[in-house]
Structure formats: C-alpha cells, structure tokens
Amino acid sequence: MNAKKTTKPEPTAPETYAARANDIARLIDVLQIELEKHADAAKGDPKCWGRVGDLGKVRSDLIDMVGFMSGMDREEVERFLTD
C-alpha cells in the first residue's frame, strides 16, 4: 500500500506580499501609538534630552526605510524633509 504524502502548499508570492503588507500596516499603527505614549512621557519631563535621542534614532531608521522603498538616497530623503 502506498502512503500518500500530503504537504501543505507553499504560499504564493501575492499571498506572502499581502501578509507582509498587512504586517507593515499594523506595525505602523503600533509605531503611532508608541509615538503618542512617548510624547506624553516627554511632556512629563521636558528637560530630558534622552527622548529627543530616541526620536533621532527612529527618524534615522525611517529615512533609511523610505530611501530603500523609494530608491532615493539618504540625502534626497533628508532634502524632502526640509522642503
């Protein structure tokens, strides 16, 4: 008797793309929530420069991500922010 091996089909590229796009949208939502909480904490301690540094790191990472997705170099993204 031949045992038939059943395997779960691999997800397609469109299915994986949709799942990852959904994850990114959810992460952006979480980032917004965390930014709001961070801002509230900063208001409670206005002399603290540590939170400014936190935002500098987030800003830098976002510049890199936007550059990656858009094909722009870092300087182009930074110019966009100053316009």
Order of alpha helices (4+ residues) and beta strands (2+ residues): alpha-alpha-alpha
